[in-house]
Amino acid sequence: MKLDEVPHWLVLSVMVPFGILWGSFLNVVIHRLPRDMSVVTPGSTCPACGKAIAFYDNVPILSWIVLRGRARCCGARVSPRYPIVELLGGLLSFGIVELVLPGLGGGVTVAHASLVYLSDLALLLGLLAAAFIDAEHMYLPDPITLGGAALGLVTAPLRDLPWTDAIVGGAVGFGLVWLPFIVGYKLLRGRPGMGLGDAKLLLLAGTWFGWVGALFVLFAGAIQGSIGAVVIYMVRGKIEEPESVVADREELQRLADAGDEEAKELLADDPLGEAQGEGLGQARMPFGPFLILACVELVLFGSWLDGALGALLAPFQP
């Protein structure tokens, strides 16, 4: 069966709720993965009191609205992040259906379109979870970055990307961060200037989009991150590190002061081992969400970006 033989309303009515349901699971990933907890067992529990959440209180988006952002079991406040992530899962699914699948052509088979949809959705949902985790903990989990890179290699033929280009792209992406910002910066300043997680995220970008895509992700992420930093500084008058980062550093410092050699090494090697200085130039904020935003832009608007870049460079072509 061809994709253009399936009613568009039917595709949307299935794929959008599918994305919302997986968005609900992402909330489990975002909460548990940084805490080294299983994302499979136990089932959904209240983060405040640990009581199991009944199925009728676990309906994406709707339950949060009905319960007015409170847990039924103990009345604890439930973060608006939960319905936001669920809604974003549905929007990303909608974006793939509306922006990616039409680029495959109406004559493509449903089987092929489904593989493209599932691979792109897996990438975008993983990146969505990573963005929220990095925003809270300034930490990009290996299961998402390295797992996403592996998925990029496996699915490269779906994007007409030769495996050699995916491998080279991954190596270039990793090197773009690792060599200057980790190795070089440490030689000059005594500690890395960026986390290894950012390098692994560029590795993922390279396996999905090739080395040109990795360059786009780095530079577009840097530009968007700079704009975001300026906006936050103008609105708040300062940029603060996430509370969890400050708490983790204080705990490591306490252990180091007590003579823990491992804690001392972690503080020396971690870009976050020292408290940030004063002023915009010394401020720290998670870079991952902006790199991830650039990845999402490539997935959803890659064809348009290729056309826009080609038009921009046309006057310079021989």
ZADO-1210 file (C-alpha; in nm, 4 decimals, padded with zeros to 6 digits):
<atoms>
<atom x="00.0000" y="00.0000" z="00.0000" code="MET" pos="1"/>
<atom x="00.1173" y="00.3510" z="-00.0845" code="LYS" pos="2"/>
<atom x="00.1215" y="00.6333" z="00.1668" code="LEU" pos="3"/>
<atom x="-00.1005" y="00.8544" z="-00.0493" code="ASP" pos="4"/>
<atom x="-00.3682" y="00.5847" z="-00.0373" code="GLU" pos="5"/>
<atom x="-00.4117" y="00.6302" z="00.3386" code="VAL" pos="6"/>
<atom x="-00.6441" y="00.9174" z="00.4447" code="PRO" pos="7"/>
<atom x="-00.4398" y="01.1979" z="00.5962" code="HIS" pos="8"/>
<atom x="-00.6846" y="01.2436" z="00.8836" code="TRP" pos="9"/>
<atom x="-00.6359" y="00.8770" z="00.9759" code="LEU" pos="10"/>
<atom x="-00.2578" y="00.9148" z="00.9843" code="VAL" pos="11"/>
<atom x="-00.2836" y="01.2189" z="01.2122" code="LEU" pos="12"/>
<atom x="-00.5467" y="01.0622" z="01.4370" code="SER" pos="13"/>
<atom x="-00.3102" y="00.7721" z="01.5062" code="VAL" pos="14"/>
<atom x="00.0314" y="00.9388" z="01.5072" code="MET" pos="15"/>
<atom x="-00.0427" y="01.2454" z="01.7224" code="VAL" pos="16"/>
<atom x="-00.1861" y="01.0457" z="02.0190" code="PRO" pos="17"/>
<atom x="00.1033" y="00.8022" z="01.9701" code="PHE" pos="18"/>
<atom x="00.3487" y="01.0867" z="02.0208" code="GLY" pos="19"/>
<atom x="00.1577" y="01.2133" z="02.3250" code="ILE" pos="20"/>
<atom x="00.1659" y="00.8671" z="02.4857" code="LEU" pos="21"/>
<atom x="00.5412" y="00.8408" z="02.4372" code="TRP" pos="22"/>
<atom x="00.5725" y="01.1931" z="02.5718" code="GLY" pos="23"/>
<atom x="00.4139" y="01.0636" z="02.8921" code="SER" pos="24"/>
<atom x="00.6830" y="00.7966" z="02.9148" code="PHE" pos="25"/>
<atom x="00.9489" y="01.0632" z="02.8612" code="LEU" pos="26"/>
<atom x="00.8478" y="01.2200" z="03.1908" code="ASN" pos="27"/>
<atom x="00.9524" y="00.8968" z="03.3604" code="VAL" pos="28"/>
<atom x="01.2840" y="00.9041" z="03.1735" code="VAL" pos="29"/>
<atom x="01.3476" y="01.2702" z="03.2627" code="ILE" pos="30"/>
<atom x="01.2848" y="01.2082" z="03.6317" code="HIS" pos="31"/>
<atom x="01.4553" y="00.8706" z="03.6752" code="ARG" pos="32"/>
<atom x="01.7514" y="00.8585" z="03.4372" code="LEU" pos="33"/>
<atom x="01.9615" y="01.1254" z="03.6143" code="PRO" pos="34"/>
<atom x="01.8909" y="00.9467" z="03.9438" code="ARG" pos="35"/>
<atom x="02.0160" y="00.6080" z="03.8125" code="ASP" pos="36"/>
<atom x="01.6680" y="00.4590" z="03.8520" code="MET" pos="37"/>
<atom x="01.5087" y="00.2052" z="03.6197" code="SER" pos="38"/>
<atom x="01.2743" y="00.3633" z="03.3661" code="VAL" pos="39"/>
<atom x="01.0799" y="00.0355" z="03.3406" code="VAL" pos="40"/>
<atom x="01.0091" y="-00.0690" z="03.6983" code="THR" pos="41"/>
<atom x="00.8295" y="00.0162" z="03.9143" code="PRO" pos="42"/>
<atom x="00.5363" y="00.1608" z="03.7250" code="GLY" pos="43"/>
<atom x="00.4358" y="00.5247" z="03.7474" code="SER" pos="44"/>
<atom x="00.4631" y="00.6500" z="04.1044" code="THR" pos="45"/>
<atom x="00.4128" y="00.9846" z="04.2733" code="CYS" pos="46"/>
<atom x="00.7529" y="01.1610" z="04.2967" code="PRO" pos="47"/>
<atom x="00.6469" y="01.3137" z="04.6312" code="ALA" pos="48"/>
<atom x="00.5147" y="01.0164" z="04.8306" code="CYS" pos="49"/>
<atom x="00.6078" y="00.7179" z="04.6120" code="GLY" pos="50"/>
<atom x="00.2535" y="00.5787" z="04.5915" code="LYS" pos="51"/>
<atom x="00.1546" y="00.4054" z="04.2673" code="ALA" pos="52"/>
<atom x="-00.0471" y="00.6254" z="04.0323" code="ILE" pos="53"/>
<atom x="-00.3814" y="00.4789" z="03.9240" code="ALA" pos="54"/>
<atom x="-00.4355" y="00.4386" z="03.5502" code="PHE" pos="55"/>
<atom x="-00.7212" y="00.6911" z="03.5508" code="TYR" pos="56"/>
<atom x="-00.4868" y="00.9508" z="03.7003" code="ASP" pos="57"/>
<atom x="-00.2215" y="00.8782" z="03.4383" code="ASN" pos="58"/>
<atom x="-00.4000" y="00.9967" z="03.1235" code="VAL" pos="59"/>
<atom x="-00.1618" y="01.2295" z="02.9369" code="PRO" pos="60"/>
<atom x="-00.2416" y="01.6015" z="02.9644" code="ILE" pos="61"/>
<atom x="-00.6033" y="01.5432" z="03.0717" code="LEU" pos="62"/>
<atom x="-00.5221" y="01.4058" z="03.4186" code="SER" pos="63"/>
<atom x="-00.3025" y="01.7049" z="03.5022" code="TRP" pos="64"/>
<atom x="-00.5837" y="01.9420" z="03.4009" code="ILE" pos="65"/>
<atom x="-00.8554" y="01.7502" z="03.5890" code="VAL" pos="66"/>
<atom x="-00.6437" y="01.7256" z="03.9046" code="LEU" pos="67"/>
<atom x="-00.5404" y="02.0920" z="03.8713" code="ARG" pos="68"/>
<atom x="-00.1723" y="02.0095" z="03.8836" code="GLY" pos="69"/>
<atom x="-00.1928" y="01.8185" z="04.2119" code="ARG" pos="70"/>
<atom x="-00.1320" y="01.4531" z="04.2986" code="ALA" pos="71"/>
<atom x="-00.4518" y="01.2798" z="04.4111" code="ARG" pos="72"/>
<atom x="-00.2641" y="01.0613" z="04.6607" code="CYS" pos="73"/>
<atom x="-00.0926" y="01.3306" z="04.8690" code="CYS" pos="74"/>
<atom x="-00.1892" y="01.6648" z="04.7191" code="GLY" pos="75"/>
<atom x="00.1679" y="01.7469" z="04.6192" code="ALA" pos="76"/>
<atom x="00.2123" y="01.9909" z="04.3338" code="ARG" pos="77"/>
<atom x="00.2825" y="01.8240" z="03.9975" code="VAL" pos="78"/>
<atom x="00.5139" y="02.0244" z="03.7750" code="SER" pos="79"/>
<atom x="00.3641" y="02.1689" z="03.4552" code="PRO" pos="80"/>
<atom x="00.6590" y="02.0047" z="03.2847" code="ARG" pos="81"/>
<atom x="00.4546" y="01.6837" z="03.2697" code="TYR" pos="82"/>
<atom x="00.1752" y="01.8033" z="03.0370" code="PRO" pos="83"/>
<atom x="00.4239" y="02.0224" z="02.8463" code="ILE" pos="84"/>
<atom x="00.6439" y="01.7235" z="02.7602" code="VAL" pos="85"/>
<atom x="00.3385" y="01.5179" z="02.6637" code="GLU" pos="86"/>
<atom x="00.2129" y="01.7962" z="02.4394" code="LEU" pos="87"/>
<atom x="00.5568" y="01.8377" z="02.2816" code="LEU" pos="88"/>
<atom x="00.5633" y="01.4649" z="02.2074" code="GLY" pos="89"/>
<atom x="00.2408" y="01.5041" z="02.0120" code="GLY" pos="90"/>
<atom x="00.3673" y="01.8163" z="01.8340" code="LEU" pos="91"/>
<atom x="00.6886" y="01.6444" z="01.7262" code="LEU" pos="92"/>
<atom x="00.4881" y="01.3525" z="01.5915" code="SER" pos="93"/>
<atom x="00.2633" y="01.5993" z="01.4086" code="PHE" pos="94"/>
<atom x="00.5699" y="01.7741" z="01.2669" code="GLY" pos="95"/>
<atom x="00.7102" y="01.4521" z="01.1235" code="ILE" pos="96"/>
<atom x="00.3789" y="01.3673" z="00.9581" code="VAL" pos="97"/>
<atom x="00.3328" y="01.7160" z="00.8136" code="GLU" pos="98"/>
<atom x="00.6915" y="01.8119" z="00.7264" code="LEU" pos="99"/>
<atom x="00.8992" y="01.4969" z="00.6807" code="VAL" pos="100"/>
<atom x="00.6722" y="01.2320" z="00.5305" code="LEU" pos="101"/>
<atom x="00.5497" y="01.4523" z="00.2408" code="PRO" pos="102"/>
<atom x="00.9124" y="01.4870" z="00.1321" code="GLY" pos="103"/>
<atom x="00.9249" y="01.1128" z="00.0718" code="LEU" pos="104"/>
<atom x="00.6738" y="01.1441" z="-00.2125" code="GLY" pos="105"/>
<atom x="00.3209" y="01.0135" z="-00.2295" code="GLY" pos="106"/>
<atom x="00.4322" y="00.6947" z="-00.4049" code="GLY" pos="107"/>
<atom x="00.6367" y="00.5729" z="-00.1078" code="VAL" pos="108"/>
<atom x="00.5087" y="00.2606" z="00.0629" code="THR" pos="109"/>
<atom x="00.3423" y="00.2728" z="00.4027" code="VAL" pos="110"/>
<atom x="00.6114" y="00.0359" z="00.5334" code="ALA" pos="111"/>
<atom x="00.8942" y="00.2681" z="00.4300" code="HIS" pos="112"/>
<atom x="00.7147" y="00.5777" z="00.5565" code="ALA" pos="113"/>
<atom x="00.6508" y="00.4030" z="00.8880" code="SER" pos="114"/>
<atom x="01.0204" y="00.3232" z="00.9298" code="LEU" pos="115"/>
<atom x="01.1133" y="00.6856" z="00.8606" code="VAL" pos="116"/>
<atom x="00.8458" y="00.8072" z="01.1012" code="TYR" pos="117"/>
<atom x="00.9490" y="00.5713" z="01.3819" code="LEU" pos="118"/>
<atom x="01.3212" y="00.6416" z="01.3482" code="SER" pos="119"/>
<atom x="01.2709" y="01.0192" z="01.3400" code="ASP" pos="120"/>
<atom x="01.0252" y="01.0078" z="01.6291" code="LEU" pos="121"/>
<atom x="01.2649" y="00.7955" z="01.8368" code="ALA" pos="122"/>
<atom x="01.5387" y="01.0530" z="01.7726" code="LEU" pos="123"/>
<atom x="01.3235" y="01.3557" z="01.8509" code="LEU" pos="124"/>
<atom x="01.1707" y="01.2059" z="02.1651" code="LEU" pos="125"/>
<atom x="01.5134" y="01.1036" z="02.2919" code="GLY" pos="126"/>
<atom x="01.6441" y="01.4541" z="02.2253" code="LEU" pos="127"/>
<atom x="01.3411" y="01.6046" z="02.3994" code="LEU" pos="128"/>
<atom x="01.4167" y="01.4034" z="02.7126" code="ALA" pos="129"/>
<atom x="01.7855" y="01.4962" z="02.6909" code="ALA" pos="130"/>
<atom x="01.7009" y="01.8672" z="02.6621" code="ALA" pos="131"/>
<atom x="01.4966" y="01.8655" z="02.9832" code="PHE" pos="132"/>
<atom x="01.7565" y="01.6553" z="03.1666" code="ILE" pos="133"/>
<atom x="02.0393" y="01.8846" z="03.0593" code="ASP" pos="134"/>
<atom x="01.8397" y="02.1942" z="03.1526" code="ALA" pos="135"/>
<atom x="01.7961" y="02.0615" z="03.5070" code="GLU" pos="136"/>
<atom x="02.1234" y="01.8769" z="03.5639" code="HIS" pos="137"/>
<atom x="02.3634" y="02.0024" z="03.2917" code="MET" pos="138"/>
<atom x="02.4140" y="01.6368" z="03.2032" code="TYR" pos="139"/>
<atom x="02.3477" y="01.4495" z="02.8785" code="LEU" pos="140"/>
<atom x="02.2887" y="01.0754" z="02.9392" code="PRO" pos="141"/>
<atom x="02.4928" y="00.8256" z="02.7362" code="ASP" pos="142"/>
<atom x="02.1896" y="00.6016" z="02.6685" code="PRO" pos="143"/>
<atom x="02.0396" y="00.8901" z="02.4704" code="ILE" pos="144"/>
<atom x="02.3493" y="01.0380" z="02.3014" code="THR" pos="145"/>
<atom x="02.5361" y="00.7163" z="02.2225" code="LEU" pos="146"/>
<atom x="02.2142" y="00.5201" z="02.1696" code="GLY" pos="147"/>
<atom x="02.0935" y="00.7899" z="01.9318" code="GLY" pos="148"/>
<atom x="02.4244" y="00.7780" z="01.7436" code="ALA" pos="149"/>
<atom x="02.3917" y="00.4007" z="01.7039" code="ALA" pos="150"/>
<atom x="02.0355" y="00.4454" z="01.5760" code="LEU" pos="151"/>
<atom x="02.1652" y="00.7057" z="01.3322" code="GLY" pos="152"/>
<atom x="02.4126" y="00.4590" z="01.1865" code="LEU" pos="153"/>
<atom x="02.1553" y="00.1804" z="01.1576" code="VAL" pos="154"/>
<atom x="01.8955" y="00.4023" z="00.9900" code="THR" pos="155"/>
<atom x="02.1309" y="00.5972" z="00.7618" code="ALA" pos="156"/>
<atom x="01.9954" y="00.4273" z="00.4438" code="PRO" pos="157"/>
<atom x="01.6479" y="00.5628" z="00.5252" code="LEU" pos="158"/>
<atom x="01.7942" y="00.9122" z="00.4778" code="ARG" pos="159"/>
<atom x="01.9964" y="00.8155" z="00.1681" code="ASP" pos="160"/>
<atom x="02.3098" y="00.8758" z="00.3747" code="LEU" pos="161"/>
<atom x="02.5951" y="00.6326" z="00.2997" code="PRO" pos="162"/>
<atom x="02.7303" y="00.4579" z="00.6072" code="TRP" pos="163"/>
<atom x="03.0765" y="00.5986" z="00.5391" code="THR" pos="164"/>
<atom x="02.9324" y="00.9513" z="00.5481" code="ASP" pos="165"/>
<atom x="02.7511" y="00.8735" z="00.8739" code="ALA" pos="166"/>
<atom x="03.0693" y="00.7392" z="01.0325" code="ILE" pos="167"/>
<atom x="03.2801" y="01.0319" z="00.9124" code="VAL" pos="168"/>
<atom x="03.0073" y="01.2727" z="01.0222" code="GLY" pos="169"/>
<atom x="03.0047" y="01.1225" z="01.3702" code="GLY" pos="170"/>
<atom x="03.3824" y="01.1457" z="01.3999" code="ALA" pos="171"/>
<atom x="03.3841" y="01.5071" z="01.2790" code="VAL" pos="172"/>
<atom x="03.0981" y="01.6008" z="01.5116" code="GLY" pos="173"/>
<atom x="03.2709" y="01.4501" z="01.8130" code="PHE" pos="174"/>
<atom x="03.6023" y="01.6111" z="01.7222" code="GLY" pos="175"/>
<atom x="03.4452" y="01.9556" z="01.6839" code="LEU" pos="176"/>
<atom x="03.3869" y="01.9652" z="02.0591" code="VAL" pos="177"/>
<atom x="03.6388" y="01.7189" z="02.1986" code="TRP" pos="178"/>
<atom x="03.9566" y="01.8597" z="02.0468" code="LEU" pos="179"/>
<atom x="03.9248" y="02.2364" z="02.1053" code="PRO" pos="180"/>
<atom x="03.6864" y="02.2573" z="02.4007" code="PHE" pos="181"/>
<atom x="03.7952" y="01.9559" z="02.6057" code="ILE" pos="182"/>
<atom x="04.1563" y="01.8698" z="02.5173" code="VAL" pos="183"/>
<atom x="04.2732" y="02.2156" z="02.4095" code="GLY" pos="184"/>
<atom x="04.0876" y="02.4083" z="02.6800" code="TYR" pos="185"/>
<atom x="04.2165" y="02.1760" z="02.9508" code="LYS" pos="186"/>
<atom x="04.5744" y="02.2308" z="02.8361" code="LEU" pos="187"/>
<atom x="04.5265" y="02.6074" z="02.8572" code="LEU" pos="188"/>
<atom x="04.3033" y="02.6408" z="03.1644" code="ARG" pos="189"/>
<atom x="04.3544" y="02.3185" z="03.3589" code="GLY" pos="190"/>
<atom x="03.9998" y="02.1893" z="03.3178" code="ARG" pos="191"/>
<atom x="03.7695" y="02.1146" z="03.0207" code="PRO" pos="192"/>
<atom x="03.5655" y="02.4021" z="02.8806" code="GLY" pos="193"/>
<atom x="03.2702" y="02.1802" z="02.7865" code="MET" pos="194"/>
<atom x="03.1337" y="01.8484" z="02.8990" code="GLY" pos="195"/>
<atom x="03.1927" y="01.5269" z="02.7097" code="LEU" pos="196"/>
<atom x="02.8164" y="01.4938" z="02.6760" code="GLY" pos="197"/>
<atom x="02.8122" y="01.7833" z="02.4271" code="ASP" pos="198"/>
<atom x="03.0767" y="01.6032" z="02.2185" code="ALA" pos="199"/>
<atom x="02.8653" y="01.2866" z="02.2208" code="LYS" pos="200"/>
<atom x="02.5629" y="01.4896" z="02.1146" code="LEU" pos="201"/>
<atom x="02.7600" y="01.6213" z="01.8149" code="LEU" pos="202"/>
<atom x="02.8606" y="01.2597" z="01.7459" code="LEU" pos="203"/>
<atom x="02.4895" y="01.1797" z="01.7272" code="LEU" pos="204"/>
<atom x="02.4289" y="01.4759" z="01.4951" code="ALA" pos="205"/>
<atom x="02.7049" y="01.3618" z="01.2623" code="GLY" pos="206"/>
<atom x="02.5703" y="01.0079" z="01.2291" code="THR" pos="207"/>
<atom x="02.2253" y="01.1434" z="01.1455" code="TRP" pos="208"/>
<atom x="02.3096" y="01.4380" z="00.9218" code="PHE" pos="209"/>
<atom x="02.6707" y="01.3924" z="00.8067" code="GLY" pos="210"/>
<atom x="02.9596" y="01.6255" z="00.8808" code="TRP" pos="211"/>
<atom x="02.7860" y="01.9276" z="00.7256" code="VAL" pos="212"/>
<atom x="02.4885" y="01.8670" z="00.9524" code="GLY" pos="213"/>
<atom x="02.7175" y="01.8393" z="01.2549" code="ALA" pos="214"/>
<atom x="02.8685" y="02.1779" z="01.1660" code="LEU" pos="215"/>
<atom x="02.5210" y="02.3266" z="01.1331" code="PHE" pos="216"/>
<atom x="02.4168" y="02.1877" z="01.4722" code="VAL" pos="217"/>
<atom x="02.7268" y="02.3304" z="01.6423" code="LEU" pos="218"/>
<atom x="02.7048" y="02.6779" z="01.4915" code="PHE" pos="219"/>
<atom x="02.3255" y="02.7086" z="01.4960" code="ALA" pos="220"/>
<atom x="02.3271" y="02.5846" z="01.8548" code="GLY" pos="221"/>
<atom x="02.5940" y="02.8403" z="01.9480" code="ALA" pos="222"/>
<atom x="02.4016" y="03.1265" z="01.7870" code="ILE" pos="223"/>
<atom x="02.0711" y="03.0266" z="01.9449" code="GLN" pos="224"/>
<atom x="02.2412" y="02.9678" z="02.2792" code="GLY" pos="225"/>
<atom x="02.3993" y="03.3126" z="02.2705" code="SER" pos="226"/>
<atom x="02.0647" y="03.4736" z="02.1928" code="ILE" pos="227"/>
<atom x="01.9014" y="03.2731" z="02.4710" code="GLY" pos="228"/>
<atom x="02.1696" y="03.3756" z="02.7211" code="ALA" pos="229"/>
<atom x="02.1300" y="03.7440" z="02.6374" code="VAL" pos="230"/>
<atom x="01.7512" y="03.7256" z="02.6646" code="VAL" pos="231"/>
<atom x="01.7641" y="03.5454" z="03.0003" code="ILE" pos="232"/>
<atom x="02.0209" y="03.7941" z="03.1317" code="TYR" pos="233"/>
<atom x="01.8107" y="04.0896" z="03.0190" code="MET" pos="234"/>
<atom x="01.4937" y="03.9500" z="03.1771" code="VAL" pos="235"/>
<atom x="01.6394" y="03.8168" z="03.5024" code="ARG" pos="236"/>
<atom x="01.9530" y="04.0282" z="03.5375" code="GLY" pos="237"/>
<atom x="02.1608" y="03.7135" z="03.5908" code="LYS" pos="238"/>
<atom x="02.2071" y="03.3558" z="03.4756" code="ILE" pos="239"/>
<atom x="02.2108" y="03.1002" z="03.7549" code="GLU" pos="240"/>
<atom x="02.3309" y="02.7431" z="03.7443" code="GLU" pos="241"/>
<atom x="02.0603" y="02.4796" z="03.7988" code="PRO" pos="242"/>
<atom x="02.0017" y="02.4043" z="04.1667" code="GLU" pos="243"/>
<atom x="02.0915" y="02.0377" z="04.1198" code="SER" pos="244"/>
<atom x="02.4325" y="02.1339" z="03.9765" code="VAL" pos="245"/>
<atom x="02.5091" y="02.3575" z="04.2752" code="VAL" pos="246"/>
<atom x="02.3960" y="02.0861" z="04.5187" code="ALA" pos="247"/>
<atom x="02.6081" y="01.8172" z="04.3477" code="ASP" pos="248"/>
<atom x="02.9171" y="02.0398" z="04.3501" code="ARG" pos="249"/>
<atom x="02.8693" y="02.1246" z="04.7182" code="GLU" pos="250"/>
<atom x="02.8404" y="01.7547" z="04.8023" code="GLU" pos="251"/>
<atom x="03.1555" y="01.6731" z="04.6054" code="LEU" pos="252"/>
<atom x="03.3367" y="01.9589" z="04.7766" code="GLN" pos="253"/>
<atom x="03.2285" y="01.8284" z="05.1157" code="ARG" pos="254"/>
<atom x="03.3656" y="01.4835" z="05.0298" code="LEU" pos="255"/>
<atom x="03.6858" y="01.6321" z="04.8911" code="ALA" pos="256"/>
<atom x="03.7387" y="01.8369" z="05.2074" code="ASP" pos="257"/>
<atom x="03.6987" y="01.5143" z="05.4039" code="ALA" pos="258"/>
<atom x="03.9840" y="01.3590" z="05.2056" code="GLY" pos="259"/>
<atom x="03.7948" y="01.1701" z="04.9332" code="ASP" pos="260"/>
<atom x="04.0461" y="01.1451" z="04.6473" code="GLU" pos="261"/>
<atom x="03.7847" y="01.0451" z="04.3888" code="GLU" pos="262"/>
<atom x="03.5797" y="01.3540" z="04.4713" code="ALA" pos="263"/>
<atom x="03.8919" y="01.5679" z="04.4311" code="LYS" pos="264"/>
<atom x="03.9562" y="01.4203" z="04.0858" code="GLU" pos="265"/>
<atom x="03.5958" y="01.4744" z="03.9811" code="LEU" pos="266"/>
<atom x="03.6085" y="01.8388" z="04.0864" code="LEU" pos="267"/>
<atom x="03.9373" y="01.8910" z="03.9014" code="ALA" pos="268"/>
<atom x="03.8184" y="01.7316" z="03.5766" code="ASP" pos="269"/>
<atom x="03.4619" y="01.8617" z="03.5694" code="ASP" pos="270"/>
<atom x="03.3911" y="02.1902" z="03.3859" code="PRO" pos="271"/>
<atom x="03.1373" y="02.2537" z="03.6624" code="LEU" pos="272"/>
<atom x="03.3892" y="02.1852" z="03.9389" code="GLY" pos="273"/>
<atom x="03.4208" y="02.5557" z="04.0190" code="GLU" pos="274"/>
<atom x="03.1362" y="02.7930" z="04.0936" code="ALA" pos="275"/>
<atom x="03.0617" y="03.0314" z="03.8101" code="GLN" pos="276"/>
<atom x="03.1930" y="03.3863" z="03.8230" code="GLY" pos="277"/>
<atom x="02.9999" y="03.7093" z="03.8175" code="GLU" pos="278"/>
<atom x="02.8660" y="03.8711" z="03.5006" code="GLY" pos="279"/>
<atom x="02.7361" y="03.7486" z="03.1671" code="LEU" pos="280"/>
<atom x="03.0805" y="03.6476" z="03.0445" code="GLY" pos="281"/>
<atom x="03.1290" y="03.4073" z="03.3378" code="GLN" pos="282"/>
<atom x="02.7751" y="03.2712" z="03.3396" code="ALA" pos="283"/>
<atom x="02.7055" y="02.9044" z="03.2715" code="ARG" pos="284"/>
<atom x="02.3958" y="02.7582" z="03.1168" code="MET" pos="285"/>
<atom x="02.3220" y="02.4211" z="02.9579" code="PRO" pos="286"/>
<atom x="02.4359" y="02.4115" z="02.5932" code="PHE" pos="287"/>
<atom x="02.2659" y="02.0821" z="02.5128" code="GLY" pos="288"/>
<atom x="01.9109" y="02.2180" z="02.4675" code="PRO" pos="289"/>
<atom x="02.0344" y="02.4598" z="02.1984" code="PHE" pos="290"/>
<atom x="02.2285" y="02.1883" z="02.0149" code="LEU" pos="291"/>
<atom x="01.9159" y="01.9748" z="02.0390" code="ILE" pos="292"/>
<atom x="01.7023" y="02.2563" z="01.8996" code="LEU" pos="293"/>
<atom x="01.9328" y="02.2683" z="01.5970" code="ALA" pos="294"/>
<atom x="01.8960" y="01.8902" z="01.5531" code="CYS" pos="295"/>
<atom x="01.5173" y="01.9220" z="01.5621" code="VAL" pos="296"/>
<atom x="01.5365" y="02.1985" z="01.3032" code="GLU" pos="297"/>
<atom x="01.7381" y="01.9724" z="01.0726" code="LEU" pos="298"/>
<atom x="01.4920" y="01.6850" z="01.1065" code="VAL" pos="299"/>
<atom x="01.1798" y="01.8925" z="01.0466" code="LEU" pos="300"/>
<atom x="01.3107" y="02.1666" z="00.8171" code="PHE" pos="301"/>
<atom x="01.6165" y="02.0043" z="00.6605" code="GLY" pos="302"/>
<atom x="01.4802" y="02.0161" z="00.3052" code="SER" pos="303"/>
<atom x="01.3858" y="02.3827" z="00.3390" code="TRP" pos="304"/>
<atom x="01.7242" y="02.4677" z="00.4906" code="LEU" pos="305"/>
<atom x="01.9013" y="02.2912" z="00.2036" code="ASP" pos="306"/>
<atom x="01.6980" y="02.4947" z="-00.0458" code="GLY" pos="307"/>
<atom x="01.7564" y="02.8217" z="00.1390" code="ALA" pos="308"/>
<atom x="02.1311" y="02.7586" z="00.1621" code="LEU" pos="309"/>
<atom x="02.1466" y="02.6679" z="-00.2057" code="GLY" pos="310"/>
<atom x="01.9670" y="02.9887" z="-00.3009" code="ALA" pos="311"/>
<atom x="02.1993" y="03.1897" z="-00.0773" code="LEU" pos="312"/>
<atom x="02.5113" y="03.0415" z="-00.2345" code="LEU" pos="313"/>
<atom x="02.3790" y="03.0437" z="-00.5937" code="ALA" pos="314"/>
<atom x="02.5347" y="03.3816" z="-00.6852" code="PRO" pos="315"/>
<atom x="02.8748" y="03.2479" z="-00.5839" code="PHE" pos="316"/>
<atom x="02.8546" y="02.9285" z="-00.7854" code="GLN" pos="317"/>
<atom x="03.0673" y="02.9085" z="-01.1036" code="PRO" pos="318"/>
</atoms>
